[in-house]
Amino acid sequence: MTDGTENEPPKAAPEAAAPEATAPEAAAAEPAKAHPAMTGDLPLPTLPVPTVEMVESLNSNDLHDLCDAAEAAIIDGGGFGWLKPPPRHTLEAYWKGVLLIPERMLFVARLDGVIAGSCQIQKPPRNNEAQGFACNLTTNFLAPWSRGHGLARQLIEIAEQHARAAGFRVLNLDVRETQRAAIRLYETLGYVKFGDHPFYAFAGDRYVRGSFYYKELTPVRPVAVAPKPEDQP
């Protein structure tokens, strides 16, 4: 007696399960991952961001940074008059006073948000109408650690833009002959030297010569004059 299964096709033997790969074998089977090269593929460091702005107020952090930058510039020999850093309270009082003077425009240069330098536009007194077309660029400095990022040029150019927008046609400045980098920059930006002062400053037990420059911000166009009747052919 049969159970009716003798005519069924023989069943295939179950396949043997593939042996699990060992950890070294699995790693070898994975596609090779590209590893960054020691040079060229690594992300480049972020460059510092230089900015310049005109300010009408200073918070405590900005005042602290501005005093630090001024002290560094004074020690380096470009302290816009000071030969050695004054007490901190004197510097703080100076910058606070600048903000109170209507005839002064204060500009600050920042590197990654930290104040690293400054300059000012000094307007003529209101009673000097004959020279009301011109202003002075003064107290221009950068801390040594912030140089090499184009801040010096940017600081002057922004100050020029504000002076021009305020209606000034000529910008004057003066500089010690020892500040050669500043002189090169001024001349590159189109400032014209018109005189020297042999006793401009006294530093290091000797007189220091100073130079005076100007730049025409908005050239005055000559007024066309109609010819007289007798001059006409």
C-alpha positions in Angstrom: 0.0 0.0 0.0 1.3 3.3 -1.0 0.5 6.7 0.4 0.3 8.3 -3.1 3.6 10.0 -3.0 5.7 7.5 -4.9 4.9 9.3 -8.2 5.9 12.8 -7.0 9.2 14.1 -8.3 12.0 13.9 -5.8 12.4 16.9 -3.7 15.7 18.9 -4.1 18.0 18.7 -1.2 18.0 21.9 0.8 20.9 24.2 -0.1 23.5 24.6 2.6 23.6 28.0 4.1 26.6 30.0 3.0 29.1 30.4 5.9 29.1 33.9 7.4 32.1 35.9 6.4 34.6 36.7 9.0 35.3 40.3 9.9 38.6 40.5 7.9 36.8 38.9 4.9 33.9 41.3 5.1 36.2 44.2 5.2 38.1 42.9 2.2 34.8 42.4 0.3 33.7 46.1 0.8 34.7 48.5 -1.9 37.7 50.5 -1.0 36.8 53.9 0.4 38.7 56.9 -0.8 40.7 58.5 1.9 41.6 62.2 1.6 45.1 62.8 0.7 47.4 64.5 3.1 47.4 67.6 0.9 44.8 69.0 -1.5 41.7 67.2 -0.2 41.7 68.6 3.3 39.4 71.6 3.8 41.2 74.9 3.6 41.3 77.1 6.7 38.8 79.9 6.8 40.4 83.3 6.0 39.8 86.2 8.3 37.0 88.6 7.2 38.0 92.3 7.1 35.3 94.9 7.4 35.1 98.7 7.9 32.3 100.8 9.2 31.5 104.2 10.5 30.4 104.1 14.1 28.4 106.6 16.3 28.6 104.6 19.5 30.9 101.9 21.1 29.8 99.1 23.4 32.2 98.0 26.2 33.7 95.2 24.1 34.3 97.5 21.1 35.8 100.2 23.4 38.1 97.6 24.9 39.2 96.3 21.5 39.8 99.8 20.1 42.0 100.7 23.1 44.0 97.4 22.6 44.5 98.2 19.0 45.5 101.8 19.7 48.1 100.6 22.3 49.6 98.1 19.9 49.9 100.8 17.2 51.5 103.3 19.6 54.1 100.7 20.7 54.8 100.0 17.0 55.4 103.7 16.3 52.2 104.7 14.6 50.2 106.1 17.5 48.9 109.3 15.9 50.7 111.5 18.3 51.3 109.4 21.3 54.9 108.1 21.8 53.9 105.6 24.5 50.6 104.2 25.5 48.7 106.4 27.9 46.8 104.9 30.9 43.8 102.9 29.8 41.3 105.4 31.3 42.9 108.2 29.2 42.4 106.2 26.0 38.8 105.3 26.9 38.1 109.0 27.6 39.7 110.0 24.3 37.5 107.6 22.2 34.3 108.6 24.1 35.2 112.2 23.5 35.6 111.7 19.7 32.0 110.4 19.5 30.8 113.6 21.1 32.4 115.9 18.5 30.0 116.8 15.6 33.0 117.6 13.4 34.4 114.1 13.6 33.5 110.9 11.8 34.9 107.8 13.4 35.6 104.7 11.3 36.7 101.3 12.7 38.4 98.4 10.9 37.5 94.9 12.1 39.1 91.5 11.5 36.5 88.7 12.2 34.5 91.3 14.2 37.3 92.4 16.4 38.3 96.1 16.1 41.9 96.3 14.8 42.3 99.9 13.7 40.6 103.2 13.1 40.7 106.5 11.3 38.7 109.8 11.5 37.4 112.4 9.1 37.8 115.8 10.7 35.4 118.4 9.2 36.3 122.1 9.0 34.8 124.5 11.6 31.5 125.9 10.5 32.8 129.5 10.4 35.5 128.5 7.8 33.3 128.8 4.8 36.2 129.5 2.4 37.7 126.0 3.2 34.4 124.2 3.8 35.0 122.1 0.7 37.9 120.2 2.3 38.3 117.8 5.3 41.2 116.0 6.9 41.9 112.3 7.3 43.5 111.9 10.7 44.4 109.3 13.5 44.8 106.5 10.9 46.3 103.3 12.4 46.1 99.5 12.4 47.4 97.1 15.0 50.4 95.2 13.7 48.7 91.8 14.1 45.9 92.8 11.6 48.1 93.8 8.7 48.2 91.9 5.5 44.4 91.5 4.9 43.8 94.7 3.0 42.3 96.6 5.9 44.5 99.7 5.6 43.3 100.3 2.0 39.7 99.5 2.8 39.7 101.8 5.8 40.8 104.8 3.7 38.5 104.0 0.8 35.4 103.8 3.1 36.4 107.1 4.8 36.7 108.7 1.3 33.3 107.4 0.3 31.7 109.0 3.4 33.6 112.3 2.9 32.5 112.4 -0.7 28.9 111.6 0.3 29.0 114.5 2.9 29.8 116.9 0.1 33.6 117.3 0.6 35.6 117.7 -2.6 39.2 117.5 -1.2 40.7 115.3 1.5 43.9 116.4 3.2 46.3 114.4 5.4 49.7 114.6 7.0 52.1 111.8 8.0 55.5 111.2 9.5 58.3 110.4 7.1 59.0 107.2 9.2 55.6 105.7 8.3 56.8 104.5 4.9 54.2 101.8 4.4 51.4 104.4 5.0 53.1 106.8 2.6 53.3 104.1 -0.2 49.6 103.3 0.3 48.5 107.0 0.2 50.4 107.6 -3.0 49.0 104.4 -4.5 45.5 105.7 -3.7 46.2 108.9 -5.6 47.2 111.3 -2.8 49.5 114.1 -4.0 52.3 115.4 -1.9 52.5 119.2 -1.7 54.9 119.9 1.1 57.2 118.9 3.9 57.7 120.1 7.4 61.2 119.5 8.7 60.1 119.9 12.4 56.8 118.0 12.1 57.3 115.8 15.2 59.9 115.1 17.9 60.5 111.5 18.8 63.6 109.5 19.9 65.5 112.7 20.8 65.3 114.0 17.3 63.0 115.9 14.9 61.0 113.9 12.4 60.1 115.3 9.1 56.4 115.2 8.1 54.7 115.2 4.6 51.5 116.8 3.6 49.1 115.2 1.0 45.8 116.0 -0.7 43.4 114.1 -2.9 40.7 115.6 -5.0 37.6 113.5 -4.3 35.2 115.3 -6.6 36.9 117.3 -9.4 35.3 120.7 -10.0 34.3 121.0 -13.7 35.3 124.3 -15.3 32.4 126.6 -15.9 31.9 127.2 -19.6 32.1 130.9 -20.4 30.2 132.2 -23.3 32.5 134.1 -25.8 32.1 137.8 -26.0 30.6 139.2 -29.2 33.9 140.8 -30.2 35.7 137.5 -29.8 33.3 135.7 -32.3 34.5 135.4 -35.9 
